[in-house]
Amino acid sequence: MHHVTDKDGLHRETLILGEGAVLCDRRLDTPINPPVYLSTAFCVDTLDELQELHKAQGYSYIRTRNPNRNMLSEMISYLEGGEQSLVFSSGMAAITTAISAHVKAGDHILADDTLYGETMQFIEDVMPSYGVEITMTDFTNIENVKANIRPNTKVVFSEVVTNPTIKVIDVAAVAEIAHGAGACYIVDNTFTTSFVIKPLDLGADIAVNSLTKFANGHSDVCAGAATGNAKAMDKIWQRQKLVGGILDPFSAYLCQRGMRTMDVRLERQCKNAAALAKALESCPYVEKVLHPSLASHPQKATALKQFKGDVCGAMLSFYMPENWQKINEFMAKLRVPHYAMTLGGYRTSLSYPIISSHSGVSKEEREALGITDGLMRISVGMENTEDLVNDFLQALDVFGR
Ligand SMILES: Cc1ncc(COP(=O)(O)O)c(C=O)c1O
């Protein structure tokens, strides 16, 4: 019915709405690159066809399913090593939908105390208003996880490498405790990506990602994903349909394009991060460097167990003297990186946590977490290693004047 073949008696006003809507060409089935399905719905000719469509879980309405979202989801399931994935309009949509699909009033969430700020706000501020109990504790001490798990714990949540203090969480150890209590362990893999680690292989139940960052890597898309087994993902899909945080087809297309080169980018970015961390550690004006590749990292044993050598992510932080004026001069003298309110792009970017991610946290509280006025976070890019290292070292010379 939707494709008019018999034009007899139909007028221009009618035909202008349907002409050219369907092209019949065998080669259209084999494009080298998938097209963008910018269509809010797919049509059927009969009720029988509609029933078939529902049974086969085919494409009907954009919020329920879309080919570009499905193609991206399949790619992510492969990369994360999970049965199924769903993609969302942001990392936060993936995180909040995955968590809320697994808890109800009276349940308990146990989470690490260093999480992306908005994830923290969702767990600490929003979840209790729905009657969910919460405990935040430092997961780097596994005894804290054991001590705080409860019979009603339904979700355990952590990142792999945290922001901005680069703590490394022992995913396998946390998974074992979560499963002992029958809880679902959700791991945010944004900082590390599936190139560095596959949390599901280490026992996590769901891996969530902000694809906005390293996965897409081109700083042009906001997107998120959740990956897990079919049962968990069905729960999340039912919730996603209601909450509606779906990824639009064009962003899904762009994201898939970005992710095709993810491993090549990440390999280079991790190598650059390890080299920069080493160089910064030997700079006399740098007080401390936090990167899992360094022997000095506080969770080095976990890093060695969990990561392959220096392939341990492209996020690092370092401490400079707490001198606002000198830090300004240092930033102005840098030529290669830029300051940006995001991370994970192909270019190196800086972030100053006390006036960005932790601007709402009191000085005492943030200093207890190690977030001082001298802390700078770096998302390392794909630049030539020597250019990058030399640029940081020449800019740090301002502290010697
Ligand atoms: C670790 C981590 N998780 C989740 C998010 C949220 O992602 P999005 O901005 O795509 O919602 C971010 C954003 O910076 C992040 O750094």
PDBQT file of the ligand as one rigid body, heavy atoms in Angstrom, charges set to zero:
ROOT
HETATM    1  C1  LIG A 501      33.560   7.687  33.354  1.00  0.00    +0.000 C 
HETATM    2  C2  LIG A 501      32.395   8.368  32.730  1.00  0.00    +0.000 A 
HETATM    3  N1  LIG A 501      31.208   7.748  32.721  1.00  0.00    +0.000 NA
HETATM    4  C3  LIG A 501      30.116   8.325  32.186  1.00  0.00    +0.000 A 
HETATM    5  C4  LIG A 501      30.167   9.584  31.624  1.00  0.00    +0.000 A 
HETATM    6  C5  LIG A 501      28.917  10.201  31.065  1.00  0.00    +0.000 C 
HETATM    7  O1  LIG A 501      28.946  10.168  29.676  1.00  0.00    +0.000 OA
HETATM    8  P1  LIG A 501      28.046  11.132  28.750  1.00  0.00    +0.000 P 
HETATM    9  O2  LIG A 501      28.613  12.502  28.871  1.00  0.00    +0.000 OA
HETATM   10  O3  LIG A 501      28.170  10.503  27.413  1.00  0.00    +0.000 OA
HETATM   11  O4  LIG A 501      26.658  11.058  29.292  1.00  0.00    +0.000 OA
HETATM   12  C6  LIG A 501      31.386  10.261  31.594  1.00  0.00    +0.000 A 
HETATM   13  C7  LIG A 501      31.467  11.604  31.014  1.00  0.00    +0.000 C 
HETATM   14  O5  LIG A 501      32.474  12.280  31.092  1.00  0.00    +0.000 OA
HETATM   15  C8  LIG A 501      32.526   9.639  32.163  1.00  0.00    +0.000 A 
HETATM   16  O6  LIG A 501      33.719  10.257  32.179  1.00  0.00    +0.000 OA
ENDROOT
TORSDOF 0
